[in-house]
Amino acid sequence: MGVDLRQVVAGVLTLTMFVMLIHMIKRDHFDAVDDKLPGTEDVSFESTNFDTTHVRKNIGIWKGDGDELKPCWLKPSEDNVDQTEGFVTFSLTNGPEYHISQIADAVLVARSLGATLVIPDIRGSQPGDKRNFEDIYDVDVFMKSMEGVVRVLKDLPSHVSSHKIAAVKVPNRVTEDYIAQHVEPIYRSKGSVRLATYFPSINMRKAGEKSDAESVACLAMYGSLELQQETHDLVDSMVERLRTLSRKSDGQFIAVDLRVEMLDKKGCQGRDSEKEKSCFNAQEVAVFLRKIGFEKDTTIYVTQSRWDESLDSLKDLFPKTYTKESIIPADKKKRYLDSEDSELEKVIDFYISSESDVFVPAISGLFYANVAGKRIGSGKSQILVPANIPDSSASASSFLSHYVSKKNHFAYSCYC
């Protein structure tokens, strides 16, 4: 009996595809509730073979799920709240990824207490590093978004001494029950409270049944913060610059959250309980991106503030790799990069990562979680979580963030 060569070839191709499917890796560790940041390991470029022909632009690799989502929370009414005479004060700290969560907790506390919310100041990581809310965000947009939800004042009234306000810590994603048990008694006793949000874990789980509190959180997180005009225009100009540099990929670019100093921290020196990595260095990110099909001329924005020699391995495979210092307009460098104030740099990184065509979180944490929420809300669902890939190539869709593939991010409680 003769052997049909076409049948043999078809059988080999089928077997090859089956083996590739077996090796596709589903990445769940970046979406764990606990914020764990295990380490890095070396990848040998000499032993890595890249198949640059197995995937082409615009055939899935740049394209997310394409769902058009719209806000679906109901704006709560202030009529449902018993108004009181006290105030809730707080500060925004540690960068925009924290600001979003801190705003949500403060608004929910103020509403639950029937108190007046005072516009926060913004404090950086260094002592004395302090700025006004309107230096970064549009205060008028914030106040308008809160109309009918909570009362808002720009400043604490002069007759109220800030030194006599009781300090209270609340966990991120604070609940109404927690407020009633731990915050309200202090508020009733002291008349006003100053909040500090702490983060026992990175909790971005989707809400269960819709409630008034969840609607308040949705509004605060996704409907109240907008950049003030100068910073908004700066981010837009940098995004446009990256798109101009991306002509060969139809104006599309990747943002990679990769900060070299984080890789040396204790949280990046191991693996989690499931022996999964939660931090990836530049070399590993470069190999990952090539193996899932991104070509050499892809434009990449890295959140690292200044160029570090460890990024050379990424630039070797992707020559069009940039940090903010190389694409920011010259007349903005002094204010945004040369001022020893990292807060404005973090703002640039957060919003460029939210606007990019593809986002790759090389480090697990709140930056990843809240960028993911912003992207889900705007329909930019192409969030690819790095992995060590044993084969020479793999499907990009296999590494889609579980925030998106499982729709388990809190943003899915707010958009539909």
N, C-alpha and C positions, 0 to 999 in steps of 0.2 A: 504494500500500500504506500503511495507517494505521500510526502509531507508537504502541506500547503505553507509556503514560507510566510504568507501574510498572516495566517493563523498563529504561527510561532511568534512573530513580531507583536501581534496584538496581545498574546498571552503574557509576554515579557513586560509590555507597557502596563497592563492591568496589574501585574504583580508589583511592579515598581511603585505605582500609585497607591496600592494597598499598604506597602511598607511605609511610605511617607505619611499616610494617615495615622498609622500606629504611632509614629514618632512625634506627631503634632502635640505640642505641650500647652496645656491650659494653665494660665497663670492666675492663681487665686491669692498668692501671698501678699500682694500689694494692697489688697482690699480687706485685710484682716482688721478686726476692731481695734486691737492693740497696736500702738505705733512702735514697731520693732524695726530696727535698721541694721540688719546684718551686713556682712562684708563683701569683699571683692576677691577675685582670683584671676590669675594671668591667663591670657589666651594667646596662643602662638600664631602670629601672622604667617610665618613660614610654612606652617602645616595646614593653613586654611585655604581651601579652594573655593573660588566664587564663580557661580554660573550667572553671568550678567545678561543672559538671553532668555531666562525662563519666565520673566515677567516684564511687561512694558508699562509705561506711564498710562494713567487713567483707566487701567483695567483692574479696578478693585483696590489697588495699593494706596491711592490717595482718597478713596471714597469711603465715607462712613455709612451708617445705616440710612441716612437721608431723611429721617423722620422730621417733619416740621412740627415743632412743639410750641404751644402757646400757654401763657400763665392760666392756671385753672383754679387758683385759690380765691376764696371770697374775702373781700376786704372787711375785716371785723368792724363793728360799730362801737363807738365810745359810749353809746347809750346803755350798753350792757354792763358798764363798769361803774362802781360807786367811787366817785372822785374824792380824793383826800388832799391835804394841804402840803404834803411833804415833797421831797425831791429825790431823784436817783441820779447820781453822778458816776462817771467812770472815765477811763482813758483807753484809747486804742494803742496797742503795743505789738511789737515783733513783726510787723509787716502786714500787707493786705490779706494774706491767707488767714491771719488771725483776726483781722478787723471784721471780716464778714461774719465770723462766728460770734465775736464779742458784741457786735451791734445787735444780732438776733437775741442774745441772752438778755442784754440790757433793756431792749424794747419789751420783751415778754415780762420781765420783772416789773418794769414801770407800769405796764398795763394791768398786771395782776394786782398790784398794790393801789392802783388808781392814782399813782404819783405823777409828777411832772418830770420828764426826762430832760436833762441838761446836755447840750451838745458837747461831746467829748473833745479833749485835746488829744494830740498824737505824740507818743513818746518812743524814742528809739532805744537801742540797746546800751548806749553810753549815758552816764550821769549828765544831766543838764541838756540832753538831746530832746528838745521839746518844740513842737510846732502847733499851729492852730489847725483845726479841722478843715477849714477852707483852703489851707495851703495845698491840700491834696484832693479833697472831695468838694463837690458842689453842694454847699450848705442849703441853698434854696430848694434844690431837688429833694434833699433829704427831708426838710421840714414839710414840704408839700406832700410827700409820700406818707407822712405820719398823720396828716389831717384826718380827724375822725377816729383815729386809732389810739394815740396817746398825745397828751399836751407836751409841747417842746419849747424850751427856751434856749437862746444862744448862750446866755451867761447866768450863773447863779445870782439871785438877787443879793444886793449889798447887805441887807439885814441878816442874811444867813451866813454864819461863819463856817467856812469849809473845814476848820480844825475841829469842829464839834460834830461832824458827820461820822457816823459809825461805819467802819470798814467791814465789808462782808464778802467772803469768797463764795462763788457758785461754780458748779461744774458745767462744762460746756454741754449744750442741749439740756439745759436746766428744765425741770418739769414744774407744773403748777403745784403738785403735791410738795415738792422740795421747797418751793417758795413759801407755801403756807406754813410749813413746819419750821424752816430754818431762817427765813428772811423776814417774813411778816412780823413775828414777835419783836425783832430788833427794830424794825421800822416803826412799829406802834410805840415803842418805848423811847426811841431817840428822835423820831420825827423825820429823819432823812437817812439815806444809806449811800455809801460809795462802794461800787461793785468792782471785784476783780475776778475775771473768769479764769479757771484753771482747766487743764486738759488731762484728765486721768487716762484717756484713750482717744483715739481718732474715731469718733462715732459719727459716721455718715449714713447709717442705715435708713432705708426708706421707712416712712411713717406707716403705722397701721391704718386705723380708721381716721378719716379726716376730722379735725377738731378745730375749735377757735384758736387754740394755742399753736397748732401747726400752720394755720393761715397767717398768724402773726409772724412766725418764724420765716415762712416763705416770703412774705412781703419784705421783711427786714433784710434777709440774705440776698434776694434777687431783684428787689424793686425799690431800694432806697439809696444805694451808693453809686454815684457816678463821679468820674474824675472831673476836677475843675478844668476849665477850658484849655489853659496852657499845657497842662500835662496830658490831657486828652489829645491835643493836636500833636504833641511830641510823639506819643505812642503811635498815632496814625502815620506820622511821617516816617518812623522807623519801620513800621509794617510795610509801608509802600516802598521803602528802600529795599527791603528784603524781597518783595515781589518783583521789583525791577531787576534784581540780581538773579532771579529765578526764571529767566526767559525760556530756558531749555526745558523747564518743567511747567510751562504754562502759568507762570507766576505763583506756583505753589511752593511752600517751604515748610520745614520741620522745626519745631521748637523742642529742645532737649533741656530738661531741668537737671543740670549736672554742675554741682558746686564742689570743687576739689577739696575745700577745707572740710566738708562734711564727711568725705571718705576716710579721713583720719580719726574721726570721733569714735568713741567706744561703741556706739550703736551700729557701726558699720564693720565691726571686727568679728563677725561670726555668722551664724545662720539661725533661722527661727526654729520652732519646735518641729516643723515639717521638713527641715533641712533645705528650705528654699532660700534663695538669695533675695535681699531687699535693697541692695545697693549695687550699682554697676559703674565701673570706671569708663574712661573715654575709649579705651581699646575695646572693651567688651561691647559698648554701645555701637562702635563702628562696625564690628563684625556682625552684630545682630542686624543692623540696618541693611548691610550688604546681602546678608543671607536671606532676608525676606523680600529682597528685590529692588531696593532703592539704588539708583545708579550713581556713578561717580560725580556727575554734575549737579546732584541735588544740593540745594541751599539749606544750610543748617544754622539755626540760632541757638547758642548755648548760654545759659543763665550765669555761668561763671563771670564774675565782674571784670577781671583782667586776664589777659592771656597767660596761661600756665603751660610749661613745657610738657606736662602730661597730656595736654590736648593735642599735641603733635600727631599722636597715633590716629586720632579722629580726622585730622586735617589731611593725613597721608592718604586715606581712603576717600575722603570727601573734601577736596581742596576749597570748596566754597563754604567753609565753616567760619562763623563770625561770633564775636562777643559784642556787647553793647558799645564798647569804646571805639570799635571800628565802623559803626554805622550811625552813631548819634550825630546830629548836626553839630558842627564846630562851635556855634554860638551857644549851645546848651551844655557843653561839657563842664564848664566851671560850676554851674549850679547843680547839675545832676550827678556828676562823676567826681569832681575834684574838691568836694566840700567836707569830706570825712563823715558824711551822713549817708548811711546805707539805706535809709528808709525809702528815699526816692528811687534808688536803684532797684529795690525790691518791687516797687510799684511798676516800673518799666517791665521787669521780668514777668510779673504776674499777668499783666494785661497783654503782652506780646504772646505769652504761652496760651492765653485764652483765645487769641485771634488767629493763631497759626492753623495751617491746613491739617497738620498732624502734630500731636503732642506726645512726647516720649518722656515719662517720668523715670529718670535713672535712680532716683532716691525716693523711697516711700515716705509718707508723712502728710501733714496738713496742706502743704503747698499742692501736692498732687490731688488731694481730696477736694479742695475748694476750686482749683482750676478745672477739675472734672465737672463740678457742679455748674460753673459758669458756661463751660462748653456744651453741656447737655442742654441747658436752657436756650442756647443760641443755635442748636442743631449741629454743632461741630463735634460729632461723636467719634471721630477717628483718634482714639487714644490707645497707643500701642505700648504694652508693658514689656520691657526687655527680658530676655532669657538666654541661657546658653543653649545653642541649637546644635545637636550632634550631626545633623545632615548638612550637606552643602547648600541646601535651599529649603524654604518652608513658606507656607502661605501666611501673609500678613494677618489675615482674619483670625488665625489661630491664637494671636497674641493680643486681641482686643481686650481692653480693660473689662473686668467683670462688673465694674460699675455700670458699664454700658450693655454688655452681653447678657447679664442677668437682670438689668434694670433695677438694681438694688440700692442705688444712690438716693439720698434724701431729695435731690432735685426732681426725681420722678414723682414725688408727692406733690410737687408744686407746678409741674408742667404736664400737659397731656395733649 
